[in-house]
Amino acid sequence: MPKAFSTFWRTRPPGELKLDMNKKISILIVDDVPENLRLLSVMLEQTGYLVRAATSAKLALAAARREPPSLILLDIRMPEMDGLELCRQLKVDEALKEIPVIFISALNETEEKIKAFQSGGVDYITKPFQEREVLVRVTNHLELRRQKVELEIINRRLRELESLRDSLTHMIVHDMRGPLMLIQGHLQMIQAFDATTLCKDSRHGLAEAQAGAKRLTRMIAEMLLISKLEAGKLMIQSASCNLADLARKVAADLISVDNLKQNKINITSFPESVTVPLDVELIERVLQNLVGNAIKFSPEAGIVTLNIMMSANSEVRVEVIDAGPGIAPKFHRQIFEKFGQVESGRNRQGTGLGLTFCKLAVEAHGGQIGVNSTPKAGSTFWFTLKSNQRECAECGA
């Protein structure tokens, strides 16, 4: 016979799970026939389980509430309350709903088995039962439940660690703003008063340092905004905006500051003027990230295309197209996750946080974001926005 597990686990009040290595697994048997109780009890006790017996559903419910068992073996036909009703009551009790219930019944009609599973049972054994069958099914369901409990504990711990990481990241990023502002101030002073005395290489280095400081400033702002967006604490400040004009502004800024590879940005808009209610600062950052990534992954002197289109369903679709290395479909979801990056040769596709920010900002406007891409065929990052004030009401405008 299979040995009982050495680990005892049980459900506690909502949200509390515990693994106790020093207790046996307990099984509650519910049957109004004493001979069935005796036979099952002896069989399970010999295997090493701690067994309790109840001759009615009401007694079983009281016993389970007093000391939740690890598993319940339950007959269906019983006076006053049948096994199906007992199972339903167990499944609406927060402290008992996760306990596996295996029905053992002489009823062998398909309809009866369906009712048993609909009430919350995990398995069904027909009387007269085979001893080995009962033991194998009990062992399997206890193992499944043990694994589920352990997984829930691990998931909870991971959520706690993620929350701790986010809090630490937020604190560090917030504290970085002061030193970075000091660096930017001194770079600006050098640019204003001493740039003419610098050699060509030094002036080039100064320009790169200023560009790097600006990028860091944007990254810090995005990380803080991500925290607010995730917590639902950032209100969308909606205003009417010509999206084509905003795109041209972003393109001009990137070409003048970050474009060391001499890339070109082509902007098309259909119609020519597309006015959308949006938070200008947030969507400007979205465009900066998407176009900046397109420049980063495009070849030298490559062309980045930015398309703005009005669709028939009152949505505006924005596409940023590059001729870079492309992204395998299996990574399309991952790159929008926090700290999600995909290695591709020497480049890392995805900014880790930039695309996460884009996703949160676009969804806060009631829109959607995604990517169409395959390896060696470039990428098209796209997002949609509502094109009128009424449809944007859901985003807080």
Protein Blocks (a to p, Z undefined) as FASTA:
>chain_A
ZZddfbdcddddehiacddfkbccddddddfbfklmmmmmmmmmmnopacdddfbfklmm
mmmmmmccfbdcddfbdghiafklmmmmmmmpmklmmpccddddfblcfklmmmmmmnop
abdcdddddfklmmmmmmmmmmmmmmmmmmmmmmmmmmmmmmmmmmmmmmmmmmmmmmmm
mmmmmmmmmmmmmmmmpcfklmmmmmmmmmmmmmmmmmmmmmmmmmmmmnopaccddddd
dfklmmmmmmmmmmmmmmmnopacddddddfbdcddddfklmmmmmmmmmmmmmmmpceh
iacdddddddfkopacdddddfbebjafklmmmmmpghiacdehjbcedehjmmmmmmmm
mmmnopacdddddehiapaddddddfbfklmmmnoZZ
